[in-house]
Amino acid sequence: MCERGMVAQGRILTRNLMEDAFAMSALHDNPDKYLALLKEDSEGSRRLQGKFIILQGLVEKGETFDKLQAAMDALGNVRPMSPKAIAELGPLHKQYLAYQRLSDDSAHTSARSLDKHVQADAQRTGWCYKWGAGGAGEIATTLHHAVLAGIPTGVGLTQMLNDKANNERFGDISERFLKMPAVGTI
């Protein structure tokens, strides 16, 4: 995406890489807590789906409705998983701010993400679509955060698999990454 100047799409993928890095770090440092969060998230998702089915009247009252309600009641009050909570289970919690900014910038509908696609006219009475590739600075920042997420994911995976040779390669990559020039913020 970045090679093609598609900054918003590259940032959406980078945000996903950050989620993976948070998960890998949490799984490495706090596997029991992380697996409990995954279980609660799955149950929370099922509960929300059941609630939607009931509220939208997608199932009529009767035996099926009663089974669905019983299943939801058995789940109790569970919550969806928080990326922040996952980030806090590992050493990458400071990267959560970049994750939030990527979310606001590209992954969620927001005034800031809309700015990637439209340009107000000088009088601010109208707008037009933006055309063209993102700038070199935006692309460099996006790629910086993608690598910043990829390295700990690779390190965590090679540690869990006891793959010392590839873990050392990630050490070399980390050293090279630290020598890269500074980039702007998202």
Backbone as CSV, one residue per row, in Angstrom:
resi,resn,N_x,N_y,N_z,CA_x,CA_y,CA_z,C_x,C_y,C_z
1,MET,0.816,-1.182,0.000,0.000,0.000,0.000,0.870,1.260,0.000
2,CYS,1.853,1.281,0.854,2.714,2.464,0.936,3.499,2.666,-0.351
3,GLU,3.926,1.582,-0.961,4.661,1.700,-2.214,3.832,2.427,-3.267
4,ARG,2.536,2.280,-3.179,1.629,2.916,-4.132,1.137,4.272,-3.636
5,GLY,1.638,4.711,-2.481,1.227,6.012,-1.930,-0.115,5.984,-1.225
6,MET,-0.614,4.803,-0.937,-1.926,4.644,-0.304,-1.742,4.682,1.216
7,VAL,-1.638,5.886,1.740,-1.300,6.073,3.149,-2.390,5.542,4.073
8,ALA,-3.631,5.912,3.834,-4.710,5.473,4.736,-4.772,3.952,4.807
9,GLN,-4.701,3.291,3.661,-4.775,1.835,3.637,-3.546,1.216,4.294
10,GLY,-2.378,1.800,4.073,-1.168,1.320,4.734,-1.260,1.467,6.239
11,ARG,-1.884,2.557,6.674,-2.023,2.781,8.121,-3.047,1.850,8.753
12,ILE,-4.051,1.483,8.013,-5.012,0.502,8.532,-4.291,-0.830,8.763
13,LEU,-3.484,-1.244,7.790,-2.723,-2.493,7.940,-1.691,-2.378,9.063
14,THR,-1.077,-1.215,9.195,-0.102,-1.008,10.275,-0.781,-1.106,11.629
15,ARG,-1.977,-0.555,11.742,-2.749,-0.657,12.989,-2.997,-2.127,13.319
16,ASN,-3.326,-2.925,12.312,-3.540,-4.358,12.533,-2.247,-5.037,12.984
17,LEU,-1.118,-4.635,12.396,0.168,-5.183,12.835,0.433,-4.845,14.298
18,MET,0.053,-3.634,14.700,0.251,-3.243,16.103,-0.604,-4.106,17.019
19,GLU,-1.832,-4.388,16.618,-2.675,-5.280,17.420,-2.017,-6.640,17.560
20,ASP,-1.445,-7.131,16.464,-0.742,-8.422,16.512,0.457,-8.359,17.453
21,ALA,1.193,-7.253,17.410,2.359,-7.099,18.296,1.920,-7.058,19.753
22,PHE,0.840,-6.348,20.042,0.317,-6.312,21.419,-0.063,-7.724,21.858
23,ALA,-0.738,-8.454,20.969,-1.173,-9.814,21.303,0.016,-10.740,21.526
24,MET,1.011,-10.653,20.646,2.203,-11.507,20.791,2.919,-11.208,22.105
25,SER,3.048,-9.926,22.424,3.722,-9.551,23.674,2.935,-10.025,24.888
26,ALA,1.626,-9.872,24.837,0.786,-10.318,25.946,0.843,-11.839,26.089
27,LEU,0.802,-12.536,24.956,0.873,-13.997,24.989,2.219,-14.458,25.546
28,HIS,3.270,-13.726,25.225,4.610,-14.080,25.719,4.757,-13.779,27.209
29,ASP,4.319,-12.574,27.628,4.557,-12.129,29.005,3.479,-12.542,30.000
30,ASN,2.239,-12.621,29.560,1.110,-12.936,30.450,0.117,-13.856,29.746
31,PRO,0.534,-15.068,29.412,-0.347,-15.926,28.612,-1.693,-16.221,29.272
32,ASP,-1.716,-16.462,30.577,-2.978,-16.794,31.232,-3.961,-15.627,31.182
33,LYS,-3.475,-14.426,31.472,-4.344,-13.247,31.418,-4.828,-12.984,29.995
34,TYR,-3.915,-13.129,29.033,-4.287,-12.880,27.651,-5.334,-13.885,27.172
35,LEU,-5.131,-15.165,27.480,-6.096,-16.180,27.058,-7.449,-15.973,27.727
36,ALA,-7.449,-15.490,28.968,-8.715,-15.175,29.639,-9.422,-14.015,28.931
37,LEU,-8.654,-13.005,28.502,-9.237,-11.890,27.747,-9.815,-12.366,26.416
38,LEU,-9.103,-13.268,25.737,-9.602,-13.817,24.478,-10.917,-14.558,24.672
39,LYS,-10.971,-15.358,25.736,-12.191,-16.119,26.022,-13.345,-15.169,26.318
40,GLU,-13.092,-14.167,27.160,-14.145,-13.209,27.502,-14.585,-12.423,26.266
41,ASP,-13.640,-12.093,25.399,-13.979,-11.369,24.175,-14.885,-12.210,23.281
42,SER,-14.553,-13.487,23.152,-15.364,-14.370,22.324,-16.779,-14.486,22.886
43,GLU,-16.868,-14.643,24.193,-18.184,-14.735,24.823,-18.937,-13.406,24.720
44,GLY,-18.215,-12.295,24.855,-18.839,-10.984,24.725,-19.386,-10.763,23.323
45,SER,-18.644,-11.200,22.330,-19.094,-11.083,20.949,-20.350,-11.914,20.716
46,ARG,-20.347,-13.127,21.235,-21.541,-13.986,21.100,-22.737,-13.357,21.800
47,ARG,-22.511,-12.755,22.971,-23.599,-12.111,23.717,-24.162,-10.922,22.937
48,LEU,-23.283,-10.110,22.360,-23.743,-8.961,21.571,-24.518,-9.410,20.331
49,GLN,-24.084,-10.502,19.712,-24.816,-11.022,18.562,-26.202,-11.508,18.975
50,GLY,-26.262,-12.198,20.108,-27.555,-12.658,20.608,-28.473,-11.497,20.940
51,LYS,-27.922,-10.478,21.557,-28.703,-9.281,21.896,-29.240,-8.621,20.624
52,PHE,-28.412,-8.534,19.598,-28.844,-7.957,18.327,-29.984,-8.774,17.727
53,ILE,-29.834,-10.085,17.733,-30.880,-10.966,17.188,-32.196,-10.719,17.900
54,ILE,-32.154,-10.619,19.222,-33.378,-10.404,19.998,-33.954,-9.018,19.740
55,LEU,-33.117,-7.980,19.807,-33.607,-6.606,19.624,-34.163,-6.360,18.226
56,GLN,-33.618,-7.026,17.234,-34.086,-6.845,15.854,-35.236,-7.794,15.498
57,GLY,-35.632,-8.628,16.441,-36.735,-9.556,16.184,-36.405,-10.585,15.116
58,LEU,-35.144,-11.005,15.061,-34.730,-11.966,14.039,-35.098,-13.401,14.403
59,VAL,-35.568,-13.590,15.613,-36.052,-14.901,16.029,-37.352,-14.681,16.800
60,GLU,-38.342,-15.514,16.475,-39.641,-15.358,17.114,-39.630,-15.990,18.501
61,LYS,-40.507,-15.461,19.342,-40.639,-16.034,20.690,-41.041,-17.489,20.561
62,GLY,-40.483,-18.267,21.454,-40.732,-19.697,21.412,-39.489,-20.436,21.868
63,GLU,-39.375,-21.689,21.470,-38.284,-22.544,21.927,-36.914,-22.005,21.523
64,THR,-36.751,-21.574,20.268,-35.462,-21.059,19.809,-35.090,-19.782,20.550
65,PHE,-36.067,-18.908,20.731,-35.849,-17.666,21.478,-35.410,-17.974,22.902
66,ASP,-36.088,-18.898,23.534,-35.778,-19.266,24.916,-34.364,-19.857,25.035
67,LYS,-33.969,-20.680,24.070,-32.619,-21.248,24.076,-31.569,-20.140,23.920
68,LEU,-31.852,-19.200,23.033,-30.923,-18.093,22.822,-30.804,-17.267,24.095
69,GLN,-31.925,-16.963,24.714,-31.902,-16.168,25.941,-31.167,-16.907,27.055
70,ALA,-31.377,-18.204,27.165,-30.681,-19.005,28.184,-29.171,-19.003,27.934
71,ALA,-28.770,-19.118,26.665,-27.338,-19.097,26.337,-26.731,-17.749,26.691
72,MET,-27.447,-16.673,26.413,-26.945,-15.341,26.755,-26.851,-15.164,28.264
73,ASP,-27.863,-15.638,28.979,-27.844,-15.536,30.439,-26.679,-16.330,31.032
74,ALA,-26.370,-17.469,30.432,-25.269,-18.306,30.924,-23.917,-17.615,30.727
75,LEU,-23.813,-16.793,29.693,-22.561,-16.076,29.464,-22.315,-15.011,30.518
76,GLY,-23.380,-14.470,31.091,-23.207,-13.423,32.093,-22.854,-12.099,31.440
77,ASN,-22.315,-11.204,32.232,-21.966,-9.870,31.753,-20.493,-9.854,31.355
78,VAL,-20.221,-10.120,30.099,-18.850,-10.151,29.593,-18.633,-8.970,28.661
79,ARG,-17.383,-8.556,28.590,-17.063,-7.375,27.781,-16.172,-7.753,26.606
80,PRO,-16.256,-6.943,25.546,-15.315,-7.145,24.439,-13.892,-6.803,24.888
81,MET,-12.938,-7.370,24.218,-11.539,-7.178,24.552,-11.108,-5.758,24.187
82,SER,-10.289,-5.193,25.021,-9.755,-3.860,24.803,-8.316,-3.954,24.315
83,PRO,-8.006,-3.358,23.153,-6.611,-3.358,22.709,-5.684,-2.710,23.740
84,LYS,-6.192,-1.740,24.467,-5.379,-1.093,25.500,-5.029,-2.096,26.605
85,ALA,-6.011,-2.877,27.012,-5.766,-3.881,28.056,-4.743,-4.910,27.588
86,ILE,-4.791,-5.263,26.318,-3.818,-6.228,25.785,-2.430,-5.596,25.755
87,ALA,-2.354,-4.355,25.301,-1.060,-3.660,25.244,-0.431,-3.564,26.626
88,GLU,-1.256,-3.388,27.642,-0.745,-3.249,29.012,-0.208,-4.558,29.579
89,LEU,-0.497,-5.676,28.922,0.008,-6.976,29.393,1.436,-7.251,28.944
90,GLY,1.980,-6.405,28.098,3.332,-6.615,27.599,4.129,-5.323,27.602
91,PRO,5.324,-5.359,27.058,6.217,-4.199,27.106,5.910,-3.117,26.070
92,LEU,4.882,-3.307,25.256,4.604,-2.359,24.176,3.524,-1.338,24.517
93,HIS,3.172,-1.227,25.785,2.048,-0.362,26.153,2.242,1.098,25.753
94,LYS,3.485,1.560,25.637,3.717,2.950,25.223,3.367,3.164,23.746
95,GLN,3.352,2.090,22.981,2.970,2.202,21.575,1.467,2.334,21.388
96,TYR,0.722,2.212,22.477,-0.732,2.315,22.361,-1.165,3.692,21.848
97,LEU,-0.430,4.731,22.161,-0.774,6.067,21.651,-0.716,6.084,20.128
98,ALA,0.315,5.499,19.548,0.403,5.428,18.083,-0.760,4.614,17.525
99,TYR,-1.142,3.559,18.223,-2.291,2.749,17.816,-3.563,3.604,17.796
100,GLN,-3.755,4.398,18.845,-4.928,5.278,18.896,-4.913,6.265,17.741
101,ARG,-3.753,6.823,17.475,-3.638,7.815,16.401,-3.863,7.178,15.037
102,LEU,-3.373,5.967,14.833,-3.652,5.246,13.589,-5.150,4.978,13.450
103,SER,-5.795,4.643,14.555,-7.237,4.398,14.528,-7.984,5.648,14.095
104,ASP,-7.650,6.764,14.709,-8.310,8.039,14.405,-7.956,8.527,13.009
105,ASP,-6.722,8.304,12.588,-6.220,8.811,11.319,-6.782,8.060,10.114
106,SER,-6.953,6.752,10.246,-7.281,5.973,9.054,-8.293,4.856,9.270
107,ALA,-8.300,4.228,10.415,-9.096,3.011,10.579,-10.552,3.263,10.939
108,HIS,-10.845,4.382,11.566,-12.219,4.691,11.957,-12.701,5.931,11.228
109,THR,-13.992,6.023,11.066,-14.563,7.230,10.487,-14.448,8.343,11.514
110,SER,-13.720,9.378,11.157,-13.530,10.525,12.038,-13.259,11.742,11.165
111,ALA,-13.324,12.917,11.764,-12.993,14.131,11.015,-11.566,14.054,10.496
112,ARG,-10.689,13.502,11.303,-9.283,13.397,10.897,-9.105,12.430,9.727
113,SER,-9.791,11.303,9.752,-9.649,10.356,8.645,-10.298,10.902,7.375
114,LEU,-11.366,11.649,7.519,-12.010,12.248,6.360,-11.067,13.209,5.649
115,ASP,-10.210,13.841,6.414,-9.253,14.789,5.849,-8.311,14.127,4.841
116,LYS,-8.159,12.826,4.918,-7.323,12.111,3.950,-7.973,12.070,2.569
117,HIS,-9.274,12.292,2.511,-10.009,12.054,1.272,-10.671,13.287,0.661
118,VAL,-10.865,14.338,1.454,-11.517,15.540,0.928,-10.731,16.789,1.310
119,GLN,-10.883,17.816,0.496,-10.212,19.104,0.706,-11.268,20.200,0.686
120,ALA,-11.327,21.001,1.755,-12.262,22.132,1.785,-11.733,23.231,0.870
121,ASP,-12.671,24.001,0.253,-12.203,25.114,-0.567,-11.764,26.272,0.333
122,ALA,-11.156,27.275,-0.251,-10.560,28.382,0.514,-11.574,29.080,1.412
123,GLN,-12.812,29.195,0.979,-13.843,29.867,1.776,-14.536,28.926,2.768
124,ARG,-14.170,27.654,2.682,-14.745,26.611,3.538,-16.262,26.508,3.353
125,THR,-16.697,26.732,2.115,-18.120,26.618,1.791,-18.414,25.356,1.001
126,GLY,-17.381,24.646,0.603,-17.544,23.426,-0.170,-16.283,22.589,-0.079
127,TRP,-16.284,21.506,-0.816,-15.144,20.608,-0.778,-15.029,19.869,-2.099
128,CYS,-13.887,19.219,-2.278,-13.672,18.339,-3.421,-12.840,17.156,-2.939
129,TYR,-12.856,16.117,-3.733,-12.070,14.937,-3.381,-10.586,15.215,-3.578
130,LYS,-9.775,14.623,-2.722,-8.325,14.682,-2.893,-7.909,13.543,-3.816
131,TRP,-6.957,13.820,-4.668,-6.426,12.811,-5.568,-4.927,12.736,-5.396
132,GLY,-4.375,11.587,-5.596,-2.928,11.457,-5.586,-2.405,10.655,-4.417
133,ALA,-1.125,10.384,-4.534,-0.431,9.577,-3.535,-0.102,10.411,-2.302
134,GLY,0.052,9.739,-1.194,0.490,10.396,0.033,1.929,10.859,-0.087
135,GLY,2.296,11.756,0.795,3.650,12.297,0.771,4.673,11.353,1.373
136,ALA,5.922,11.631,1.055,7.030,10.785,1.520,7.087,10.724,3.047
137,GLY,6.812,11.846,3.717,6.843,11.857,5.181,5.774,10.966,5.787
138,GLU,4.554,11.021,5.236,3.466,10.165,5.733,3.798,8.694,5.518
139,ILE,4.369,8.400,4.366,4.706,7.017,4.048,5.827,6.522,4.967
140,ALA,6.847,7.358,5.184,7.950,6.962,6.072,7.448,6.703,7.490
141,THR,6.561,7.562,7.976,6.011,7.381,9.322,5.201,6.090,9.408
142,THR,4.413,5.820,8.386,3.603,4.600,8.364,4.498,3.366,8.376
143,LEU,5.498,3.348,7.513,6.397,2.197,7.456,7.194,2.041,8.752
144,HIS,7.576,3.154,9.356,8.295,3.114,10.634,7.466,2.354,11.672
145,HIS,6.193,2.686,11.765,5.344,2.023,12.758,5.046,0.571,12.380
146,ALA,5.007,0.283,11.087,4.816,-1.108,10.667,6.011,-1.959,11.100
147,VAL,7.218,-1.444,10.894,8.422,-2.179,11.316,8.479,-2.249,12.836
148,LEU,8.093,-1.160,13.500,8.097,-1.117,14.958,7.142,-2.163,15.542
149,ALA,6.108,-2.511,14.810,5.193,-3.585,15.241,5.712,-4.955,14.824
150,GLY,6.340,-5.029,13.656,6.795,-6.320,13.135,7.948,-6.922,13.911
151,ILE,8.848,-6.084,14.359,10.020,-6.604,15.084,9.616,-7.335,16.369
152,PRO,8.828,-6.720,17.260,8.490,-7.472,18.477,7.624,-8.700,18.207
153,THR,6.834,-8.659,17.151,6.049,-9.845,16.794,6.994,-10.980,16.403
154,GLY,7.969,-10.670,15.578,8.952,-11.687,15.178,9.792,-12.169,16.341
155,VAL,10.215,-11.247,17.199,11.011,-11.624,18.377,10.202,-12.553,19.281
156,GLY,8.956,-12.161,19.555,8.114,-12.991,20.430,7.876,-14.377,19.859
157,LEU,7.596,-14.434,18.574,7.342,-15.726,17.942,8.587,-16.603,17.968
158,THR,9.744,-16.041,17.625,10.968,-16.856,17.620,11.359,-17.290,19.025
159,GLN,11.031,-16.471,20.034,11.300,-16.887,21.414,10.389,-18.039,21.813
160,MET,9.108,-17.938,21.469,8.168,-19.001,21.829,8.505,-20.316,21.135
161,LEU,9.002,-20.217,19.906,9.360,-21.420,19.148,10.790,-21.876,19.409
162,ASN,11.491,-21.139,20.266,12.888,-21.427,20.583,13.752,-21.478,19.312
163,ASP,13.465,-20.543,18.411,14.175,-20.442,17.135,15.284,-19.397,17.288
164,LYS,16.394,-19.852,17.855,17.482,-18.930,18.200,18.100,-18.252,16.983
165,ALA,18.249,-18.965,15.892,18.886,-18.380,14.700,18.067,-17.200,14.173
166,ASN,16.773,-17.400,14.026,15.935,-16.299,13.522,15.743,-15.210,14.568
167,ASN,15.781,-15.570,15.830,15.705,-14.552,16.872,16.907,-13.619,16.778
168,GLU,18.065,-14.192,16.522,19.266,-13.370,16.346,19.133,-12.449,15.138
169,ARG,18.500,-12.941,14.087,18.289,-12.094,12.902,17.405,-10.895,13.250
170,PHE,16.412,-11.128,14.091,15.577,-10.002,14.517,16.379,-9.022,15.360
171,GLY,17.360,-9.525,16.097,18.252,-8.628,16.824,19.034,-7.738,15.870
172,ASP,19.509,-8.328,14.779,20.234,-7.557,13.759,19.310,-6.523,13.113
173,ILE,18.092,-6.938,12.805,17.122,-6.010,12.210,16.829,-4.868,13.167
174,SER,16.709,-5.188,14.447,16.445,-4.153,15.458,17.573,-3.131,15.501
175,GLU,18.791,-3.616,15.436,19.948,-2.708,15.443,19.919,-1.783,14.226
176,ARG,19.615,-2.342,13.085,19.537,-1.525,11.863,18.393,-0.523,11.963
177,PHE,17.291,-0.952,12.526,16.121,-0.074,12.667,16.444,1.125,13.563
178,LEU,17.191,0.877,14.637,17.538,1.960,15.549,18.403,3.029,14.894
179,LYS,19.075,2.676,13.813,19.929,3.631,13.100,19.164,4.423,12.034
180,MET,17.900,4.109,11.857,17.100,4.796,10.833,16.853,6.244,11.266
181,PRO,16.689,7.140,10.313,16.410,8.536,10.665,15.054,8.675,11.338
182,ALA,14.910,9.711,12.115,13.648,9.978,12.806,12.546,10.272,11.796
183,VAL,11.317,9.963,12.161,10.157,10.250,11.320,9.185,11.105,12.125
184,GLY,8.213,11.671,11.422,7.189,12.471,12.097,6.222,11.602,12.883
185,THR,5.324,12.236,13.580,4.310,11.504,14.328,3.085,11.304,13.448
186,ILE,2.303,10.348,13.838,1.054,10.082,13.109,0.028,11.087,13.595
